[in-house]
């Protein structure tokens, strides 16, 4: 009996320290991963934006295409729009439509800032969906 009681209470001390070695190992691995991937995320990759492999769209309603030429001129379908008048014209066109969707077709040499400004005008007009039109990529 003396052995049994000694085994239950006796000389055993519980360890109250946390073993941090596995935690440090995991943190070092994560640090190395982030150190390797962070420069890749900042530099970017050279791509030709106007070309992409996508499926052709099947329009259900009459589609509206906003085009931006290389010179900066903006068109709704085939009619030219005065600069700054795009949002107002689109708001009037989509006032009675349930599906507010526009496709943006911009020349690949148009400055990115001009395309973004055009997109902002389209969104400000209340257009819910904005699609980008691209050319099919050439298969090698």
C-alpha positions in Angstrom: 0.0 0.0 0.0 2.8 2.3 0.7 3.9 2.1 -2.9 0.5 2.8 -4.2 0.0 5.9 -2.1 3.5 7.2 -3.0 2.7 6.8 -6.7 -0.4 8.9 -6.5 0.9 11.9 -4.5 4.6 11.6 -3.8 7.6 13.1 -5.7 5.9 14.0 -9.0 5.9 17.7 -9.8 3.8 18.9 -12.7 5.6 20.9 -15.3 4.0 24.4 -15.6 6.3 25.7 -18.4 5.2 25.9 -22.0 7.5 24.3 -24.5 8.1 27.1 -27.0 10.5 25.3 -29.3 7.8 24.1 -31.8 6.2 27.6 -31.8 9.6 29.1 -32.6 10.1 26.6 -35.4 6.7 27.4 -36.9 7.3 31.1 -36.7 10.7 30.9 -38.4 9.3 28.9 -41.2 6.5 31.5 -41.7 9.0 34.3 -41.6 11.1 32.6 -44.3 8.0 32.1 -46.5 6.9 35.7 -46.1 10.5 37.0 -46.8 10.5 35.0 -50.1 7.0 35.8 -51.3 6.8 39.5 -50.4 9.2 40.8 -53.1 7.2 38.8 -55.7 4.0 40.5 -54.7 5.4 44.0 -55.0 7.1 43.8 -58.4 4.4 42.4 -60.5 4.6 40.7 -63.9 4.8 42.1 -67.4 1.5 41.2 -69.2 -0.3 42.3 -72.3 -3.6 43.4 -70.8 -5.8 43.6 -73.8 -5.5 39.9 -74.7 -7.1 37.2 -72.6 -8.6 33.7 -73.1 -12.2 33.9 -72.2 -15.5 32.5 -73.2 -17.7 34.5 -75.6 -20.6 36.2 -73.8 -24.2 35.6 -74.9 -26.0 38.9 -74.3 -29.7 38.6 -73.3 -30.5 42.3 -73.7 -29.2 45.0 -75.9 -25.6 45.5 -74.8 -24.0 48.9 -74.3 -20.4 49.2 -75.2 -18.3 52.2 -74.0 -15.2 52.5 -76.1 -12.0 54.6 -75.4 -9.8 55.3 -78.4 -6.1 55.8 -78.3 -6.6 59.6 -78.7 -8.8 59.6 -75.6 -12.1 60.0 -77.4 -15.0 58.2 -75.7 -17.9 56.5 -77.5 -21.2 54.9 -76.3 -21.8 52.2 -79.0 -21.0 54.3 -82.1 -21.8 57.9 -80.9 -19.1 60.1 -79.5 -19.6 61.5 -76.0 -18.4 64.9 -74.9 -15.8 64.5 -72.1 -17.5 64.7 -68.7 -20.9 63.8 -70.1 -20.5 60.0 -70.0 -22.1 59.5 -66.6 -25.2 61.6 -67.4 -25.8 59.8 -70.8 -25.5 56.4 -69.2 -27.8 57.3 -66.3 -30.4 58.4 -68.9 -30.0 55.2 -71.0 -30.3 52.9 -68.0 -33.1 54.7 -66.1 -35.7 52.1 -67.1 -33.6 49.0 -67.4 -33.5 46.3 -64.9 -30.1 45.0 -65.9 -27.5 47.7 -65.6 -24.5 46.3 -67.4 -21.9 48.0 -69.6 -18.9 46.6 -71.5 -15.8 48.8 -71.6 -13.5 48.5 -74.6 -10.3 50.5 -74.4 -7.3 50.6 -76.8 -4.3 48.9 -75.3 -2.3 52.2 -75.7 -4.7 54.3 -73.7 -3.1 55.4 -70.4 -4.2 53.3 -67.4 -5.4 56.5 -65.6 -7.8 57.4 -68.4 -9.3 53.9 -68.3 -9.7 54.1 -64.5 -11.4 57.5 -64.8 -13.8 56.2 -67.4 -14.6 53.2 -65.2 -15.2 55.6 -62.2 -17.6 57.6 -64.4 -19.5 54.5 -65.4 -19.8 53.3 -61.8 -20.9 56.7 -60.7 -23.7 56.6 -63.2 -25.3 53.7 -61.3 -24.0 50.8 -63.4 -23.9 47.7 -61.4 -21.8 45.4 -63.6 -18.9 46.5 -65.7 -17.2 44.1 -68.1 -13.9 44.5 -69.9 -13.7 43.5 -73.5 -10.5 41.9 -74.7 -9.2 40.2 -77.8 -8.7 36.4 -77.7 -5.1 35.5 -76.9 -3.2 34.0 -79.8 -2.4 30.3 -79.2 1.2 29.2 -79.8 
